[in-house]
Amino acid sequence: MRKKLTFILLVLGISTASFAQEQSMWKTLSNVTVEKSFDEILNIDIEHYDFASQVKALNGKKISLDGWMIPLDELRGENYFVLSALPFANCFFCGGAGPETVAEVFSKKEIKFTEKRVRVTGTLSLNADDPLRLMYIMNDVEVSELK
């Protein structure tokens, strides 16, 4: 009985730590300063990102992020989508959060859109230079639905 109880407590501890780790990853990624400047050639405001050292340390590393798929027309039947840390109604594109709460995702295989929360695991790339891309790009991603 004691061994079973120890095993159950160990499993619960690992599950809780995993959930906390996923939540803290978005929190870590929020450590970025966003500055805007006007680009006279493009005639638009450009955002410049200054990533904190703990964010820079994740560049090129395999990480996991939990979130929701943004329903873009380009998504259907492809291997690309945008992941939001927040549900669609609160996401960056809807005015409820900042650009540090979304990431471009390139999956290893074709994905189907879902309104359920998903976990993506892949390699993080930081984008500080291309104004036409998001600041976080996840490559070679595997996608799994969460309950």
DSSP file with accessible surface (Angstrom, degrees, kcal/mol):
  #  RESIDUE AA STRUCTURE BP1 BP2  ACC     N-H-->O    O-->H-N    N-H-->O    O-->H-N    TCO  KAPPA ALPHA  PHI   PSI    X-CA   Y-CA   Z-CA
    1    1 A M     >        0   0  188      0, 0.0     4,-2.3     0, 0.0     5,-0.2   0.000 360.0 360.0 360.0 -42.9    0.0    0.0    0.0
    2    2 A R  H  >  +     0   0  210      1,-0.2     4,-2.4     2,-0.2     5,-0.2   0.885 360.0  51.4 -64.0 -39.1    2.8    2.4    0.9
    3    3 A K  H  > S+     0   0  184      2,-0.2     4,-2.4     1,-0.2    -1,-0.2   0.901 109.9  50.1 -64.9 -39.7    4.6    1.8   -2.4
    4    4 A K  H  > S+     0   0  152      2,-0.2     4,-2.6     1,-0.2    -2,-0.2   0.922 110.9  48.7 -64.2 -44.4    1.3    2.5   -4.3
    5    5 A L  H  X S+     0   0   99     -4,-2.3     4,-2.5     2,-0.2     5,-0.2   0.923 111.7  49.4 -62.6 -42.8    0.8    5.7   -2.4
    6    6 A T  H  X S+     0   0   87     -4,-2.4     4,-2.3     1,-0.2    -2,-0.2   0.925 111.5  49.7 -61.6 -43.4    4.4    6.8   -3.1
    7    7 A F  H  X S+     0   0  133     -4,-2.4     4,-2.5     2,-0.2    -2,-0.2   0.931 111.0  48.6 -62.3 -46.2    4.0    6.0   -6.8
    8    8 A I  H  X S+     0   0   91     -4,-2.6     4,-2.6     1,-0.2     5,-0.2   0.929 112.1  48.8 -61.7 -44.7    0.7    8.0   -7.1
    9    9 A L  H  X S+     0   0  106     -4,-2.5     4,-2.3     2,-0.2    -1,-0.2   0.900 110.8  51.3 -63.2 -38.0    2.3   11.0   -5.3
   10   10 A L  H  X S+     0   0  105     -4,-2.3     4,-2.3    -5,-0.2    -2,-0.2   0.938 110.9  47.5 -63.9 -45.6    5.3   10.8   -7.6
   11   11 A V  H  X S+     0   0   63     -4,-2.5     4,-2.5     1,-0.2    -2,-0.2   0.928 112.8  48.9 -62.7 -44.2    3.1   10.7  -10.7
   12   12 A L  H  X S+     0   0   98     -4,-2.6     4,-2.5     1,-0.2     5,-0.2   0.908 110.6  51.3 -63.0 -39.8    1.0   13.7   -9.4
   13   13 A G  H  X S+     0   0   41     -4,-2.3     4,-2.4    -5,-0.2    -1,-0.2   0.917 110.8  47.3 -63.8 -42.2    4.1   15.6   -8.7
   14   14 A I  H  X S+     0   0  107     -4,-2.3     4,-2.4     2,-0.2    -2,-0.2   0.926 112.7  49.6 -65.7 -43.2    5.5   15.1  -12.2
   15   15 A S  H  X S+     0   0   68     -4,-2.5     4,-2.2     2,-0.2    -2,-0.2   0.930 112.9  46.6 -61.5 -44.8    2.2   16.0  -13.8
   16   16 A T  H  X S+     0   0   93     -4,-2.5     4,-2.6     1,-0.2     5,-0.2   0.922 112.3  50.0 -64.9 -42.2    2.0   19.2  -11.7
   17   17 A A  H  X S+     0   0   60     -4,-2.4     4,-2.5    -5,-0.2    -2,-0.2   0.902 109.6  51.8 -64.1 -38.3    5.6   20.1  -12.4
   18   18 A S  H  X S+     0   0   40     -4,-2.4     4,-2.1     2,-0.2    -1,-0.2   0.931 110.8  47.3 -63.9 -45.2    5.0   19.6  -16.2
   19   19 A F  H  X S+     0   0  106     -4,-2.2     4,-2.1     1,-0.2    -2,-0.2   0.941 113.0  48.5 -62.2 -44.8    1.9   21.9  -16.1
   20   20 A A  H  X S+     0   0   52     -4,-2.6     4,-2.6     1,-0.2    -1,-0.2   0.894 108.9  54.2 -62.9 -38.0    3.8   24.6  -14.2
   21   21 A Q  H  X S+     0   0  110     -4,-2.5     4,-1.5     2,-0.2    -1,-0.2   0.917 107.9  49.2 -63.1 -42.4    6.8   24.3  -16.6
   22   22 A E  H  X S+     0   0   10     -4,-2.1     4,-1.1     1,-0.2    44,-0.3   0.910 113.2  46.9 -63.9 -41.9    4.5   24.9  -19.6
   23   23 A Q  H  X S+     0   0   83     -4,-2.1     4,-1.5     1,-0.2    -2,-0.2   0.904 111.4  51.1 -66.4 -38.6    2.9   28.0  -17.9
   24   24 A S  H  X S+     0   0   52     -4,-2.6     4,-2.9     1,-0.2    -1,-0.2   0.750  99.4  65.8 -72.8 -22.1    6.3   29.3  -16.9
   25   25 A M  H  X S+     0   0   23     -4,-1.5     4,-2.6     2,-0.2    -1,-0.2   0.942 104.3  43.7 -65.5 -45.3    7.6   29.0  -20.5
   26   26 A W  H  X S+     0   0   24     -4,-1.1     4,-1.0     2,-0.2    -1,-0.2   0.903 113.6  53.0 -63.2 -37.4    5.2   31.6  -21.7
   27   27 A K  H >< S+     0   0  156     -4,-1.5     3,-0.5     2,-0.2     4,-0.2   0.923 109.7  47.7 -63.4 -42.7    6.1   33.7  -18.7
   28   28 A T  H >< S+     0   0   40     -4,-2.9     3,-1.9     1,-0.2    -2,-0.2   0.935 109.3  53.5 -61.5 -44.5    9.8   33.4  -19.5
   29   29 A L  H 3< S+     0   0    0     -4,-2.6    -1,-0.2     1,-0.3    -2,-0.2   0.699  94.8  70.5 -66.5 -16.6    9.1   34.4  -23.2
   30   30 A S  T << S+     0   0   52     -4,-1.0     2,-2.1    -3,-0.5    -1,-0.3   0.587  71.1  98.3 -76.2  -5.7    7.3   37.5  -21.9
   31   31 A N    <   +     0   0   63     -3,-1.9    21,-2.4    -4,-0.2     2,-0.3  -0.481  59.7 109.6 -82.8  71.6   10.7   38.9  -20.9
   32   32 A V  E     -A   51   0A  22     -2,-2.1     2,-0.5    19,-0.2    19,-0.2  -0.991  61.3-136.3-144.6 144.2   11.2   41.0  -23.9
   33   33 A T  E     -A   50   0A  77     17,-2.3    17,-2.4    -2,-0.3     2,-0.5  -0.910  17.8-155.8-103.9 131.6   11.1   44.7  -24.6
   34   34 A V  E     +A   49   0A  50     -2,-0.5     2,-0.4    15,-0.2    15,-0.2  -0.939  13.2 179.5-111.4 123.9    9.2   46.0  -27.6
   35   35 A E  E     -A   48   0A 127     13,-2.6    13,-3.4    -2,-0.5     2,-0.4  -0.961  13.9-147.3-121.6 143.3   10.2   49.3  -29.2
   36   36 A K  E     +A   47   0A 137     -2,-0.4     2,-0.3    11,-0.2    11,-0.2  -0.853  17.5 173.3-111.2 145.0    8.5   50.8  -32.2
   37   37 A S  E     -A   46   0A  53      9,-2.3     9,-3.9    -2,-0.4     2,-0.5  -0.978  34.5-109.4-142.2 155.6   10.1   53.0  -34.9
   38   38 A F  E     -A   45   0A 104     -2,-0.3     2,-0.7     7,-0.3     7,-0.2  -0.733  22.1-150.4 -90.3 127.3    8.7   54.3  -38.2
   39   39 A D  E  >> -A   44   0A  52      5,-3.2     4,-1.7    -2,-0.5     5,-1.2  -0.872   5.4-165.5 -97.2 111.4   10.1   52.8  -41.4
   40   40 A E  T  45S+     0   0  169     -2,-0.7    -1,-0.2     2,-0.2     5,-0.0   0.796  86.1  53.1 -70.5 -27.6   10.0   55.5  -44.1
   41   41 A I  T  45S+     0   0  160      1,-0.2    -1,-0.2     3,-0.1    -2,-0.0   0.944 120.7  31.0 -71.6 -48.0   10.6   53.0  -46.9
   42   42 A L  T  45S-     0   0   89      2,-0.2    -2,-0.2     0, 0.0    -1,-0.2   0.638 101.4-136.4 -82.6 -16.6    7.8   50.6  -45.9
   43   43 A N  T  <5 +     0   0  115     -4,-1.7     2,-0.3     1,-0.2    -3,-0.2   0.878  67.0 101.9  61.5  40.6    5.7   53.5  -44.5
   44   44 A I  E   <S-A   39   0A  76     -5,-1.2    -5,-3.2    -7,-0.1     2,-0.4  -0.957  80.5 -94.6-143.9 162.9    4.8   51.5  -41.4
   45   45 A D  E     -A   38   0A 104     -2,-0.3     2,-0.4    -7,-0.2    -7,-0.3  -0.666  40.4-154.0 -76.9 133.7    5.7   51.3  -37.7
   46   46 A I  E     -A   37   0A  13     -9,-3.9    -9,-2.3    -2,-0.4     2,-0.4  -0.924   5.7-138.3-111.5 135.7    8.3   48.5  -37.2
   47   47 A E  E     -A   36   0A  47     -2,-0.4     2,-0.4   -11,-0.2   -11,-0.2  -0.773  13.6-161.4 -93.6 136.6    8.6   46.7  -33.9
   48   48 A H  E     -A   35   0A  85    -13,-3.4   -13,-2.6    -2,-0.4     2,-0.4  -0.962   9.2-148.0-116.6 136.0   12.1   45.9  -32.5
   49   49 A Y  E     -A   34   0A  32     79,-0.5     2,-0.6    -2,-0.4   -15,-0.2  -0.886  13.0-169.2-112.7 132.8   12.6   43.2  -29.9
   50   50 A D  E     -A   33   0A  95    -17,-2.4   -17,-2.3    -2,-0.4     2,-0.3  -0.939  21.3-153.1-117.2 103.3   15.2   43.2  -27.2
   51   51 A F  E     -A   32   0A  13     -2,-0.6   -19,-0.2   -19,-0.2   -22,-0.1  -0.579  14.2-119.6 -82.0 138.6   15.1   39.7  -25.6
   52   52 A A    >>  -     0   0   31    -21,-2.4     4,-2.5    -2,-0.3     3,-0.8  -0.282  32.9-104.0 -67.7 160.4   16.2   39.1  -22.0
   53   53 A S  H 3> S+     0   0   94      1,-0.3     4,-2.0     2,-0.2     5,-0.1   0.862 121.0  55.5 -59.3 -36.7   19.1   36.8  -21.4
   54   54 A Q  H 34 S+     0   0   88      1,-0.2     4,-0.4     2,-0.2    -1,-0.3   0.825 110.7  46.4 -68.9 -26.5   16.9   33.9  -20.2
   55   55 A V  H X> S+     0   0    0     -3,-0.8     3,-1.6   -24,-0.2     4,-0.5   0.923 109.9  52.6 -76.5 -44.5   14.9   34.2  -23.5
   56   56 A K  H >< S+     0   0  119     -4,-2.5     3,-1.2     1,-0.3    -2,-0.2   0.859 101.3  62.3 -58.1 -33.4   18.1   34.3  -25.6
   57   57 A A  T 3< S+     0   0   64     -4,-2.0    -1,-0.3     1,-0.3    -2,-0.2   0.741  99.5  55.3 -66.2 -20.4   19.3   31.1  -23.8
   58   58 A L  T X4 S+     0   0   32     -3,-1.6     3,-2.5    -4,-0.4    66,-0.4   0.608  77.4 119.0 -86.8 -12.9   16.3   29.3  -25.3
   59   59 A N  T << S+     0   0   78     -3,-1.2    66,-0.2    -4,-0.5     3,-0.1  -0.340  87.2   7.8 -59.6 125.5   17.1   30.2  -28.9
   60   60 A G  T 3  S+     0   0   50     64,-3.6    -1,-0.3     1,-0.3     2,-0.2   0.443 105.7 121.4  83.2   0.0   17.8   27.0  -30.9
   61   61 A K  S <  S-     0   0  120     -3,-2.5    63,-2.5    63,-0.3     2,-0.5  -0.638  70.1-109.6 -97.0 154.9   16.6   24.8  -28.0
   62   62 A K  E     +B  123   0B 148     -2,-0.2     2,-0.3    61,-0.2    61,-0.2  -0.714  50.5 161.8 -81.9 124.0   13.7   22.3  -28.0
   63   63 A I  E     -B  122   0B  11     59,-2.8    59,-2.2    -2,-0.5     2,-0.4  -0.877  32.0-129.4-135.3 169.5   10.8   23.6  -25.9
   64   64 A S  E     -B  121   0B  26     -2,-0.3     2,-0.4    57,-0.2    57,-0.2  -0.966  19.2-173.9-122.6 141.7    7.1   23.0  -25.4
   65   65 A L  E     -B  120   0B   0     55,-2.4    55,-2.9    -2,-0.4     2,-0.4  -0.997  11.8-149.7-132.2 138.6    4.4   25.6  -25.4
   66   66 A D  E     +B  119   0B   4     -2,-0.4     2,-0.3   -44,-0.3    53,-0.2  -0.839  43.2 102.8-102.4 145.5    0.7   25.1  -24.6
   67   67 A G  E     -B  118   0B   0     51,-2.5    51,-3.3    -2,-0.4     2,-0.4  -0.976  60.6 -66.3 174.6-161.1   -1.9   27.3  -26.3
   68   68 A W  E     -C   84   0B  63     16,-2.6    16,-2.9    18,-0.3     2,-0.3  -0.922  39.8-114.6-122.9 144.5   -4.6   27.7  -28.9
   69   69 A M  E     -C   83   0B   8     45,-0.5    14,-0.2    47,-0.5    19,-0.2  -0.553  26.3-130.6 -74.9 136.4   -4.4   27.7  -32.7
   70   70 A I  E     -C   82   0B   3     12,-2.7     2,-1.7    -2,-0.3    12,-0.5  -0.797  25.0-122.4 -85.6 124.7   -5.4   31.0  -34.3
   71   71 A P        +     0   0   49      0, 0.0     2,-0.3     0, 0.0    -1,-0.1  -0.484  46.2 165.1 -75.4  87.5   -7.9   30.2  -37.0
   72   72 A L    >>  -     0   0   46     -2,-1.7     3,-1.6     1,-0.1     4,-0.7  -0.788  45.8-127.2 -99.2 147.0   -6.2   31.6  -40.1
   73   73 A D  G >4 S+     0   0  141     -2,-0.3     3,-0.6     1,-0.3    -1,-0.1   0.865 111.4  60.3 -59.0 -35.0   -7.3   30.8  -43.7
   74   74 A E  G 34 S+     0   0  123      1,-0.2    -1,-0.3     3,-0.0     6,-0.3   0.681  93.6  70.1 -66.0 -16.7   -3.7   29.8  -44.4
   75   75 A L  G X4  +     0   0    1     -3,-1.6     3,-2.0    -5,-0.1     5,-0.2   0.903  68.3 103.1 -69.9 -43.5   -3.9   27.1  -41.7
   76   76 A R  T << S-     0   0  135     -4,-0.7    36,-0.1    -3,-0.6     3,-0.1  -0.162 100.6  -8.0 -54.9 121.2   -6.3   24.7  -43.3
   77   77 A G  T 3  S+     0   0   37     34,-0.5    -1,-0.3     1,-0.2     2,-0.2   0.703 114.0 102.5  71.1  21.5   -4.5   21.6  -44.7
   78   78 A E  S <  S-     0   0  104     -3,-2.0    33,-2.3    33,-0.3    -1,-0.2  -0.599  77.8-119.4-122.7-174.7   -1.0   23.0  -44.1
   79   79 A N  S    S+     0   0   67     31,-0.2    28,-2.9    -2,-0.2     2,-0.4   0.117  85.9  84.6-113.8  20.7    1.8   22.6  -41.6
   80   80 A Y  E     + D   0 106B  58     -6,-0.3     2,-0.3    -5,-0.2    26,-0.2  -0.969  45.2 140.2-125.3 138.0    1.8   26.3  -40.5
   81   81 A F  E     - D   0 105B   0     24,-1.9    24,-2.9    -2,-0.4     2,-0.5  -0.965  45.6-107.6-159.3 172.2   -0.3   28.0  -37.9
   82   82 A V  E     -CD  70 104B   3    -12,-0.5   -12,-2.7    -2,-0.3     2,-0.4  -0.929  28.1-150.9-107.5 131.1    0.0   30.7  -35.2
   83   83 A L  E     -CD  69 103B   0     20,-2.9    20,-2.1    -2,-0.5     2,-0.4  -0.872   8.8-160.2-101.8 134.2   -0.2   29.5  -31.5
   84   84 A S  E     -CD  68 102B   0    -16,-2.9   -16,-2.6    -2,-0.4    18,-0.2  -0.932  21.3-144.7-114.3 139.1   -1.5   31.8  -28.9
   85   85 A A  S    S+     0   0   21     16,-3.0    17,-0.1    -2,-0.4    -1,-0.1   0.733  91.5  51.6 -67.1 -20.2   -0.9   31.6  -25.2
   86   86 A L  S    S-     0   0   58     15,-0.4   -18,-0.3   -18,-0.1     5,-0.1  -0.808 102.2 -88.4-117.7 155.5   -4.5   32.8  -24.7
   87   87 A P    >>  -     0   0   49      0, 0.0     3,-2.3     0, 0.0     4,-0.6  -0.207  51.8 -99.0 -57.4 156.2   -7.8   31.7  -26.2
   88   88 A F  G >4 S+     0   0  100      1,-0.3     3,-1.2     2,-0.2     6,-0.2   0.837 120.8  59.5 -50.1 -42.0   -8.7   33.3  -29.5
   89   89 A A  G 34 S+     0   0   78      1,-0.3    -1,-0.3     6,-0.1     7,-0.0   0.738 116.3  34.6 -63.7 -19.8  -11.0   35.9  -28.0
   90   90 A N  G <4 S+     0   0   86     -3,-2.3    -1,-0.3     5,-0.1    -2,-0.2   0.354  92.9 122.2-112.9   3.1   -8.1   37.3  -25.8
   91   91 A C  S X<>S-     0   0    0     -3,-1.2     5,-1.7    -4,-0.6     3,-1.4  -0.076  77.6 -98.3 -71.3 171.8   -5.2   36.8  -28.2
   92   92 A F  G > 5S+     0   0   54      1,-0.3     3,-1.6     6,-0.2     5,-0.2   0.872 121.6  55.5 -54.8 -42.3   -2.7   39.4  -29.4
   93   93 A F  G 3 5S+     0   0  105      1,-0.3    -1,-0.3     2,-0.1    -4,-0.0   0.728 106.8  51.4 -69.0 -20.2   -4.5   39.8  -32.8
   94   94 A C  G < 5S-     0   0   63     -3,-1.4    -1,-0.3    -6,-0.2    -2,-0.2   0.312 120.2-106.4 -98.8   5.3   -7.8   40.6  -30.9
   95   95 A G  T < 5S+     0   0   68     -3,-1.6    -3,-0.2    -4,-0.3    -2,-0.1   0.519  91.6 108.6  89.9   5.1   -6.2   43.3  -28.8
   96   96 A G  S   <S+     0   0   52     -5,-1.7     2,-0.3     2,-0.1    -4,-0.2   0.528  81.6  10.9 -94.1  -6.0   -6.1   41.4  -25.5
   97   97 A A  S    S-     0   0   31     -6,-0.4    -2,-0.2    -5,-0.2    -6,-0.0  -0.918  78.9 -88.4-156.9-178.6   -2.4   40.8  -25.2
   98   98 A G    >   -     0   0   17     -2,-0.3     3,-1.8     1,-0.1    -6,-0.2  -0.421  44.2 -96.6 -98.7 174.7    1.1   41.6  -26.6
   99   99 A P  G >  S+     0   0   15      0, 0.0     3,-1.1     0, 0.0    36,-0.3   0.672 115.5  72.4 -66.7 -13.3    3.1   40.1  -29.4
  100  100 A E  G 3  S+     0   0   49      1,-0.2   -69,-0.1   -70,-0.1   -71,-0.0   0.504  86.2  67.1 -79.3  -0.6    5.1   38.0  -26.9
  101  101 A T  G <  S+     0   0   21     -3,-1.8   -16,-3.0   -71,-0.1   -15,-0.4   0.314  95.3  62.7-101.8   8.9    2.0   35.8  -26.4
  102  102 A V  E <   -D   84   0B   0     -3,-1.1    34,-0.4   -18,-0.2     2,-0.3  -0.943  57.5-171.5-133.1 155.2    2.0   34.3  -30.0
  103  103 A A  E     -D   83   0B   0    -20,-2.1   -20,-2.9    -2,-0.3     2,-0.3  -0.998  26.6-120.8-144.2 142.7    4.4   32.1  -32.0
  104  104 A E  E     -De  82 137B  10     32,-2.8    34,-3.4    -2,-0.3     2,-0.4  -0.671  34.2-156.3 -77.4 139.6    4.6   31.0  -35.6
  105  105 A V  E     -De  81 138B   0    -24,-2.9   -24,-1.9    -2,-0.3     2,-0.6  -0.980  17.9-173.1-127.5 128.2    4.5   27.2  -35.7
  106  106 A F  E     -D   80   0B  58     32,-2.5    35,-2.2    -2,-0.4    34,-0.2  -0.962  21.2-155.1-117.0 108.3    5.8   25.0  -38.5
  107  107 A S  E     - e   0 141B   6    -28,-2.9    35,-0.2    -2,-0.6    33,-0.2  -0.429  23.4-122.4 -85.6 160.1    4.9   21.4  -37.8
  108  108 A K  S    S+     0   0  122     33,-2.8     2,-0.3    -2,-0.1    34,-0.1   0.785  95.4  17.4 -68.2 -29.4    6.6   18.3  -39.1
  109  109 A K  S    S-     0   0  166     32,-0.4    -2,-0.1   -31,-0.1   -31,-0.1  -0.887 102.5 -67.7-138.5 170.1    3.5   17.1  -40.8
  110  110 A E        -     0   0  139     -2,-0.3     2,-0.3   -33,-0.1   -31,-0.2  -0.271  52.8-156.6 -59.5 139.3    0.1   18.4  -41.9
  111  111 A I        -     0   0   16    -33,-2.3   -34,-0.5   -36,-0.2     2,-0.4  -0.856  11.0-133.2-120.7 155.9   -2.1   19.4  -39.0
  112  112 A K        -     0   0  182     -2,-0.3   -36,-0.1   -35,-0.1     2,-0.0  -0.902  32.5-109.0-106.5 138.9   -5.9   19.8  -38.6
  113  113 A F        +     0   0   52     -2,-0.4     2,-0.3     2,-0.0   -32,-0.0  -0.332  40.4 179.3 -63.3 142.1   -7.3   22.9  -37.0
  114  114 A T        -     0   0   19      2,-0.1   -45,-0.5     1,-0.1     4,-0.1  -0.989  34.0-147.6-141.8 149.1   -8.8   22.4  -33.5
  115  115 A E  S    S+     0   0  162     -2,-0.3   -27,-0.1   -47,-0.1     2,-0.1   0.471  75.4  98.5 -90.2  -4.0  -10.4   24.8  -31.0
  116  116 A K  S    S-     0   0  125      1,-0.1   -47,-0.5   -48,-0.1    -2,-0.1  -0.410  89.5 -90.4 -80.3 159.4   -9.0   22.7  -28.2
  117  117 A R        -     0   0   55     29,-0.2    29,-3.2   -49,-0.1     2,-0.3  -0.456  50.0-166.0 -68.0 138.8   -5.9   23.6  -26.3
  118  118 A V  E     -BF  67 145B   1    -51,-3.3   -51,-2.5    27,-0.3     2,-0.5  -0.851  18.2-137.3-125.9 162.2   -2.7   22.0  -27.9
  119  119 A R  E     -BF  66 144B  54     25,-3.2    25,-2.3    -2,-0.3     2,-0.4  -0.984  17.3-164.7-118.1 129.8    0.9   21.4  -26.9
  120  120 A V  E     -BF  65 143B   0    -55,-2.9   -55,-2.4    -2,-0.5     2,-0.4  -0.947   3.3-171.2-113.6 136.9    3.6   22.1  -29.4
  121  121 A T  E     +BF  64 142B  37     21,-2.1    21,-2.3    -2,-0.4     2,-0.3  -0.994  34.5 101.5-128.5 122.2    7.1   20.8  -29.0
  122  122 A G  E    S-B   63   0B   2    -59,-2.2   -59,-2.8    -2,-0.4     2,-0.5  -0.941  70.1 -48.0-172.6-166.0    9.9   21.9  -31.3
  123  123 A T  E     -BF  62 139B  47     16,-2.5    16,-2.7    -2,-0.3     2,-0.4  -0.760  49.0-138.0 -94.4 126.5   12.9   24.2  -31.8
  124  124 A L  E     - F   0 138B   0    -63,-2.5   -64,-3.6    -2,-0.5     2,-0.4  -0.654  17.3-171.8 -85.0 133.0   12.5   27.8  -30.8
  125  125 A S  E     - F   0 137B  39     12,-3.0    12,-2.3    -2,-0.4     2,-0.4  -0.994  16.1-140.1-121.4 132.1   13.9   30.5  -33.1
  126  126 A L  E     - F   0 136B  33     -2,-0.4     2,-0.6    10,-0.2    10,-0.2  -0.750  11.0-158.5 -89.7 136.8   14.0   34.2  -32.0
  127  127 A N        +     0   0   17      8,-2.8   -78,-0.0    -2,-0.4    -2,-0.0  -0.931  30.4 149.7-118.2 107.8   13.2   36.8  -34.6
  128  128 A A  S    S+     0   0   35     -2,-0.6   -79,-0.5   -80,-0.1    -1,-0.1   0.505  73.7  42.8-107.6  -8.7   14.5   40.2  -33.8
  129  129 A D  S    S+     0   0  150      1,-0.1    -2,-0.1   -81,-0.1     6,-0.1   0.746  87.8  77.9-114.5 -31.3   15.0   41.4  -37.4
  130  130 A D    >   -     0   0   65      1,-0.2     3,-1.7     4,-0.1    -1,-0.1  -0.747  52.3-167.6 -92.8 108.3   12.2   40.5  -39.8
  131  131 A P  T 3  S+     0   0   59      0, 0.0    -1,-0.2     0, 0.0   -84,-0.1   0.637  85.1  62.0 -70.6 -10.2    9.2   42.9  -39.3
  132  132 A L  T 3  S+     0   0  142      2,-0.1     2,-0.3     0, 0.0    -2,-0.0   0.396 100.4  62.9 -94.8   3.3    7.0   40.6  -41.3
  133  133 A R  S <  S-     0   0   81     -3,-1.7     2,-0.1     1,-0.0     4,-0.1  -0.831  89.4-101.3-121.8 162.5    7.3   37.7  -38.9
  134  134 A L        -     0   0   26     -2,-0.3    -4,-0.1     2,-0.1    -2,-0.1  -0.377  33.9-114.1 -75.9 163.0    6.4   37.1  -35.3
  135  135 A M  S    S+     0   0    1    -36,-0.3    -8,-2.8   -33,-0.1     2,-0.5   0.782 101.7  52.4 -71.9 -25.9    9.1   37.3  -32.7
  136  136 A Y  E     - F   0 126B   0    -34,-0.4   -32,-2.8   -37,-0.2     2,-0.4  -0.953  64.5-179.1-116.2 130.1    8.8   33.6  -31.8
  137  137 A I  E     -eF 104 125B  14    -12,-2.3   -12,-3.0    -2,-0.5     2,-0.5  -0.994  10.7-159.1-129.1 125.7    9.1   30.9  -34.4
  138  138 A M  E     -eF 105 124B   0    -34,-3.4   -32,-2.5    -2,-0.4     2,-0.3  -0.927  15.0-168.7-106.9 125.3    8.8   27.2  -33.6
  139  139 A N  E     + F   0 123B  51    -16,-2.7   -16,-2.5    -2,-0.5   -32,-0.1  -0.793  61.4  15.6-114.8 157.3   10.2   24.7  -36.1
  140  140 A D  E    S-     0   0B 104     -2,-0.3     2,-0.2   -34,-0.2   -33,-0.2   0.890  87.9-180.0  52.1  46.2   10.0   21.0  -36.6
  141  141 A V  E     -e  107   0B   1    -35,-2.2   -33,-2.8    -3,-0.3     2,-0.4  -0.523  29.0-152.9 -87.0 143.1    7.1   20.9  -34.2
  142  142 A E  E     - F   0 121B 114    -21,-2.3   -21,-2.1    -2,-0.2     2,-0.4  -0.940  19.4-151.9-106.1 134.6    5.0   18.0  -33.0
  143  143 A V  E     + F   0 120B  48     -2,-0.4     2,-0.4   -23,-0.2   -23,-0.2  -0.916  16.6 176.2-113.2 134.0    1.5   18.9  -32.1
  144  144 A S  E     - F   0 119B  59    -25,-2.3   -25,-3.2    -2,-0.4     2,-0.3  -0.995  28.6-120.9-135.5 142.6   -0.7   17.1  -29.5
  145  145 A E  E     - F   0 118B 104     -2,-0.4     2,-0.3   -27,-0.2   -27,-0.3  -0.596  25.1-146.5 -78.5 141.9   -4.2   18.0  -28.2
  146  146 A L              0   0   30    -29,-3.2   -29,-0.2    -2,-0.3    -1,-0.0  -0.777 360.0 360.0-105.1 154.4   -4.6   18.6  -24.5
  147  147 A K              0   0  248     -2,-0.3    -1,-0.0   -31,-0.1   -29,-0.0  -0.587 360.0 360.0 -96.8 360.0   -7.7   17.7  -22.5
